[in-house]
């Protein structure tokens, strides 16, 4: 998720791509008890069409795929669902997306794709929890990526207060390590402890979405929030300030330079060995490989902020995009769609295409052995999970509007530069949520 739209779309698509794989168009497929999939990922349009064609050849089931162009999925979905023969399979963006389209989402409790989830809690349910209405398409994870080789140089340094990564399991220890690295950066051959956390649009989302997610997730857990709230309290803003200050004060550049720093700058910091830590996620692994890093050089820490009991915290893990089976399609088409999803995650061809050709990290138990990911960032998250640590959920899926993210990011930038104070960040975070929620509701 290089930004909030990265997993949803790609700039490669400039028009609606229509692929009629199998027999006939969407109407024919649905009438015949076939499958019509409205896909929201332009980057896999051709691969998805090819897979649909192979599925038709193997099973005889008509399978039509249409892919919405970048940034047009919601409009396309609204249009297609209003037709006489609508998509039998479509995607929603988290709980907020499901709330918009729940009248079309059928129960998936009996599907293999739900039963095979590694973490059933990732699925989205009806208000009374009696039905499973959406199942995650892929799994992604993010935290504080670190260079094992560079962190070891610090551990080996005379006078280091911390001597192993196992000791870094809370904010205070992370702070000690970061500040000692920063204070000895010349001796260690570094420019800073953290790769630059810039405020350029290519990287602003690391602040206003991913970092902001940590206090949001903690607040939602404390208050047992499972649906988008109309207001928030900012319960963990102090801890949000802790980690923000740590990033700003212990990076490769001066705070006044962060406004223009890009994702490419941050990648250069970590790939070139000028920084030890780099907040990012599993989607960054190809960029790290391109920069010359190998799996054994890369580890991941949770984003510690100073909340109680954070020693039991794991990595932020979740999914933005979820599959729904359209309950307004014919019963035959609903069954055909569920059968395809089972085939996708259990057959050799389906698993090979999904995990290798399309390159997805999946949330299903069936992707083991040769179908398991070799991404060390994902593996680190799995290791924390297996050790009994609790994943941090993706509370940012409840963010009411894009403007909330933008306003929060701008307030953080002013704070980092010294032209604004933390109260402005608090106002953007708490008051901004309430006002943006009202705007979002009024626009429905």
C-alpha positions in Angstrom: 0.0 0.0 0.0 2.3 2.7 -1.2 -0.6 5.1 -0.7 -4.2 4.5 0.1 -5.1 4.0 -3.5 -2.0 1.9 -4.4 -3.7 -1.4 -3.7 -6.9 -0.2 -5.3 -5.7 1.0 -8.6 -2.7 1.6 -10.8 -1.8 4.4 -13.3 -1.4 1.8 -16.0 -5.1 1.9 -16.7 -6.6 4.9 -18.4 -10.0 3.5 -19.5 -12.5 0.8 -18.5 -11.0 -2.5 -19.5 -13.7 -4.9 -20.5 -12.7 -8.6 -20.8 -15.2 -11.2 -21.8 -13.5 -14.4 -20.7 -15.5 -17.5 -21.3 -19.0 -17.3 -22.8 -20.7 -14.0 -23.7 -20.9 -10.8 -21.7 -22.0 -10.1 -18.2 -25.7 -10.6 -18.9 -25.1 -14.0 -20.5 -22.8 -15.1 -17.7 -25.3 -14.2 -15.0 -28.3 -15.7 -16.8 -26.4 -19.0 -17.4 -25.5 -19.3 -13.7 -22.0 -18.0 -14.5 -19.7 -15.5 -12.9 -19.3 -11.8 -13.5 -16.4 -10.2 -11.6 -16.0 -6.4 -11.4 -12.4 -6.1 -10.5 -10.8 -3.0 -8.9 -7.2 -3.7 -9.7 -6.1 -2.5 -13.1 -2.6 -3.9 -12.6 -4.0 -7.5 -12.7 -6.6 -6.9 -15.5 -4.9 -9.1 -18.1 -3.9 -11.8 -15.6 -7.4 -11.9 -14.3 -8.9 -12.3 -17.8 -6.5 -15.1 -18.5 -7.4 -16.8 -15.3 -11.1 -16.5 -16.0 -10.6 -18.0 -19.5 -8.7 -21.0 -18.0 -11.4 -21.5 -15.4 -14.1 -21.6 -18.1 -12.1 -24.1 -20.1 -11.6 -26.3 -17.0 -15.1 -26.1 -15.7 -17.4 -24.9 -18.5 -18.7 -22.1 -16.3 -19.1 -18.8 -18.1 -16.8 -16.1 -16.6 -16.8 -12.5 -17.5 -14.3 -10.0 -16.0 -14.5 -6.2 -16.2 -11.9 -4.0 -14.6 -12.5 -0.4 -13.6 -9.9 2.2 -14.5 -7.8 3.8 -11.8 -10.0 5.9 -9.4 -13.3 4.9 -11.0 -14.3 1.8 -9.2 -17.0 3.2 -7.0 -18.7 4.9 -9.9 -18.4 1.7 -12.0 -19.7 -0.5 -9.2 -22.7 1.8 -8.7 -23.5 1.7 -12.4 -23.0 -2.1 -12.8 -25.0 -3.0 -9.7 -28.0 -1.1 -11.1 -28.1 -3.3 -14.2 -30.5 -6.2 -14.7 -27.6 -8.7 -14.6 -25.1 -7.1 -12.1 -21.7 -8.4 -11.0 -21.8 -11.6 -9.0 -18.5 -10.8 -7.4 -17.3 -7.3 -6.4 -15.0 -5.6 -3.9 -15.5 -3.1 -1.1 -13.0 -1.0 0.8 -13.2 -2.0 4.4 -16.2 -1.5 6.8 -17.0 1.9 5.4 -17.3 0.4 1.9 -19.4 -2.5 3.1 -21.7 -0.1 4.8 -22.3 1.5 1.4 -23.0 -1.7 -0.5 -24.3 -4.0 2.3 -27.7 -4.4 0.6 -25.9 -6.4 -2.1 -23.5 -8.4 0.1 -24.6 -12.1 0.6 -23.7 -14.3 3.5 -20.3 -16.0 3.0 -20.3 -18.0 6.2 -20.6 -21.3 4.3 -17.8 -20.5 1.8 -14.4 -22.2 1.8 -12.7 -18.8 1.3 -14.0 -17.8 4.8 -13.3 -21.1 6.4 -9.7 -21.0 5.2 -8.9 -17.6 6.6 -5.8 -17.6 8.9 -7.5 -15.0 11.0 -11.4 -15.2 10.7 -11.6 -11.9 12.6 -10.4 -10.1 9.4 -13.7 -10.9 7.7 -16.4 -8.2 7.9 -19.8 -9.2 9.4 -23.4 -8.0 9.6 -24.4 -5.7 12.4 -25.6 -8.6 14.5 -22.5 -10.7 13.6 -24.8 -13.5 12.3 -23.5 -13.3 8.7 -20.1 -13.0 7.0 -20.5 -10.3 4.3 -17.0 -9.7 3.1 -13.7 -11.6 3.0 -10.3 -10.0 2.6 -8.7 -10.3 -0.8 -5.0 -10.0 0.3 -3.2 -9.3 3.5 -0.6 -6.6 4.1 1.4 -5.6 7.0 3.5 -2.6 8.1 5.8 -1.5 11.0 9.3 -0.2 11.5 11.5 -2.0 9.0 15.1 -2.2 10.1 18.5 -3.1 8.7 19.7 -6.0 10.7 23.3 -5.5 9.7 23.3 -1.8 10.7 21.4 -2.4 14.0 24.0 -5.0 14.9 26.7 -2.3 14.4 24.9 -0.3 17.1 24.6 -3.4 19.4 28.4 -4.0 19.0 29.2 -0.4 19.8 31.0 0.3 23.1 28.5 1.8 25.5 25.3 0.7 23.8 22.5 0.5 26.3 20.7 -2.2 24.3 22.5 -5.2 22.8 19.9 -7.3 21.1 16.7 -6.7 19.1 14.8 -8.9 21.5 15.1 -6.2 24.1 13.3 -3.7 21.9 9.7 -4.4 22.9 8.4 -1.0 24.0 8.7 2.6 23.2 11.2 3.5 25.9 13.7 1.0 24.6 13.1 2.0 21.0 13.7 5.6 22.0 16.9 4.7 23.8 18.2 2.8 20.7 17.2 5.5 18.2 18.7 8.4 20.3 22.0 6.5 20.9 22.2 5.7 17.2 21.5 9.4 16.3 24.1 10.6 18.8 26.7 8.2 17.4 25.7 8.4 13.7 29.1 9.6 12.5 31.0 6.8 14.3 28.4 4.3 12.9 28.7 5.6 9.4 25.0 6.8 9.3 23.1 9.9 8.6 20.4 9.1 11.1 18.5 6.5 13.0 15.3 6.8 10.9 14.9 7.2 7.2 13.3 10.5 6.4 9.6 10.7 7.1 8.8 13.2 4.5 5.6 15.2 3.9 5.7 15.1 0.1 2.4 13.5 -1.3 4.4 10.3 -2.2 5.0 9.7 1.5 2.6 11.8 3.5 0.3 8.8 4.0 2.9 7.2 6.3 2.0 10.0 8.8 -1.7 10.7 8.3 -2.8 7.1 7.7 -0.3 4.5 8.9 1.1 6.2 11.9 -2.2 7.7 12.8 -3.6 4.2 12.7 -1.8 3.2 15.9 -3.5 5.6 18.3 -6.8 5.0 16.5 -6.5 1.3 16.8 -5.6 1.5 20.5 -8.6 3.8 21.1 -11.0 1.6 19.2 -9.8 -1.5 21.1 -10.2 0.3 24.5 -13.7 1.5 23.6 -14.7 -1.7 21.8 -15.4 0.2 18.6 -16.3 -2.1 15.7 -18.2 0.3 13.4 -17.2 3.8 12.1 -17.7 6.2 15.1 -19.2 9.7 14.7 -16.6 11.0 17.1 -13.3 10.0 18.6 -11.6 11.1 21.8 -7.9 11.1 20.9 -7.2 8.9 24.0 -3.7 8.1 22.8 -2.6 11.4 21.3 0.2 11.6 23.9 1.6 8.3 22.5 1.1 9.6 19.0 3.3 12.6 19.9 5.9 10.3 21.4 6.6 8.5 18.1 6.2 11.6 16.0 8.8 13.4 18.0 11.1 10.4 17.8 10.9 10.3 14.0 11.3 14.1 13.6 14.3 14.4 16.0 16.2 11.3 14.9 16.2 11.2 11.1 18.6 11.7 8.3 17.7 15.3 7.7 16.7 18.5 9.6 13.1 18.8 10.6 12.8 21.9 8.3 13.7 19.7 5.3 11.0 17.1 5.8 8.4 19.0 3.8 10.0 18.2 0.5 11.3 14.7 1.2 9.8 11.9 -0.9 9.4 8.2 -0.7 12.4 7.8 -3.0 14.5 9.8 -0.5 13.4 7.4 2.3 14.1 4.4 0.2 17.5 5.8 -0.6 18.2 6.3 3.1 17.5 2.7 3.9 18.9 1.0 0.8 22.2 2.9 0.9 22.7 2.2 4.6 22.4 5.8 5.7 19.5 4.9 8.2 18.7 1.9 10.3 14.9 2.2 10.6 12.2 2.8 7.9 8.5 2.9 8.6 6.8 1.0 5.8 5.1 -2.2 4.8 5.2 -5.5 3.0 4.5 -3.8 -0.4 7.9 -2.0 0.0 9.8 -5.3 -0.3 10.3 -5.1 -4.1 11.8 -1.6 -3.7 14.2 -2.9 -1.1 15.2 -5.8 -3.3 15.7 -3.3 -6.2 17.9 -1.3 -3.9 20.2 -4.3 -3.3 18.9 -5.6 0.0 18.5 -9.3 0.8 16.0 -11.0 3.0 18.5 -11.8 5.8 19.3 -8.0 6.1 15.7 -7.0 6.9 13.7 -7.2 10.1 10.5 -5.5 11.4 9.5 -4.0 14.7 6.0 -3.0 15.8 5.4 0.7 15.9 5.8 1.2 19.7 4.4 4.5 21.0 4.2 4.0 24.8 0.8 2.5 25.4 0.3 0.1 28.3 1.2 -3.6 27.7 2.7 -2.9 24.3 5.2 -5.7 24.9 2.4 -7.9 23.6 1.8 -5.8 20.5 2.5 -7.3 17.0 2.6 -5.7 13.6 -0.2 -3.7 12.0 -1.9 -6.2 9.7 -5.0 -6.1 7.6 -6.7 -5.7 4.3 -8.3 -2.8 2.5 -10.0 -4.7 -0.2 -12.7 -7.3 0.5 -14.7 -9.7 -1.8 -18.5 -9.7 -1.7 -20.8 -12.1 -3.4 -23.9 -10.3 -4.7 -27.0 -11.7 -3.1 -29.1 -10.1 -5.7 -27.6 -12.3 -8.4 -29.3 -15.6 -9.2 -28.8 -18.5 -6.8 -27.0 -20.4 -9.5 -24.6 -17.5 -10.1 -24.0 -17.0 -6.4 -23.1 -20.7 -6.1 -20.8 -20.5 -9.2 -19.0 -17.5 -7.7 -18.4 -19.2 -4.4 -17.1 -22.3 -6.2 -14.7 -20.2 -8.1 -13.4 -18.6 -5.0 -12.8 -22.0 -3.5 -10.9 -23.1 -6.6 -8.8 -19.9 -6.5 -7.4 -20.7 -3.0 -7.2 -24.5 -3.2 -6.3 -25.4 -6.8 -2.7 -25.4 -8.0 -3.5 -23.1 -10.9 -5.5 -20.7 -8.8 -2.8 -20.5 -6.0 0.0 -20.2 -8.5 -1.6 -17.3 -10.4 -2.8 -15.4 -7.3 0.5 -15.7 -5.3 3.1 -15.8 -8.0 1.8 -14.3 -11.3 -0.2 -11.6 -9.5 2.2 -11.5 -6.5 -0.3 -11.2 -3.7 0.3 -12.1 0.0 -2.9 -14.0 0.9 -4.8 -14.4 4.2 -5.6 -18.1 3.6 -4.3 -21.3 5.2 -4.0 -22.9 1.8 -1.0 -20.8 0.7 1.8 -22.8 2.2 4.9 -24.5 0.8 5.6 -23.4 -2.7 2.7 -20.9 -2.5 3.9 -19.2 0.7 5.4 -15.7 0.4 9.1 -15.2 0.6 8.6 -11.6 1.8 10.6 -11.1 5.0 8.3 -8.3 6.2 5.3 -10.6 6.0 7.3 -13.4 7.7 8.3 -11.1 10.5 4.6 -10.3 11.1 3.8 -14.0 11.1 6.6 -14.6 13.6 5.1 -12.0 16.0 1.7 -13.6 15.6 3.0 -17.1 16.3 4.8 -15.8 19.4 1.4 -14.7 20.8 1.6 -11.0 20.0 -1.6 -9.3 18.9 -1.8 -7.8 15.4 -2.7 -4.1 15.3 -5.9 -3.8 13.2 -6.3 -1.3 10.4 -8.5 1.2 12.2 -7.7 3.7 9.4 -10.3 2.0 7.3 -12.8 3.9 9.4 -11.4 7.3 8.5 -14.4 9.4 7.4 -12.9 11.4 4.4 -9.7 12.1 2.5 -9.8 15.6 3.9 -9.3 14.3 7.4 -6.1 12.7 6.3 -4.9 15.8 4.4 -5.7 18.1 7.3 -4.0 15.9 9.8 -0.9 15.6 7.6 -0.7 19.4 7.1 -1.0 19.9 10.9 1.8 17.4 11.5 4.0 19.1 8.9 3.5 22.5 10.6 4.4 20.9 13.9 7.5 19.3 12.5 8.7 22.5 11.0 7.9 24.5 14.2 5.3 26.7 12.5 2.4 25.0 14.4 1.9 23.4 17.8 0.6 20.0 18.9 -2.8 21.5 19.7 -3.4 22.0 16.0 -2.6 18.3 15.5 -5.1 17.4 18.2 -7.8 19.6 16.7 -7.3 18.0 13.3 -7.4 14.5 14.8 -10.4 14.8 17.1 -12.5 17.8 16.0 -11.7 17.1 12.4 -13.0 13.6 12.7 -16.4 14.8 13.9 -16.8 17.5 11.3 -15.6 15.2 8.4 -17.9 12.5 9.6 -20.9 14.9 9.4 -19.8 15.9 5.9 -19.5 12.3 4.8 -22.9 11.4 6.1 -24.5 14.4 4.5 -23.1 13.4 1.1 -24.5 9.9 1.1 
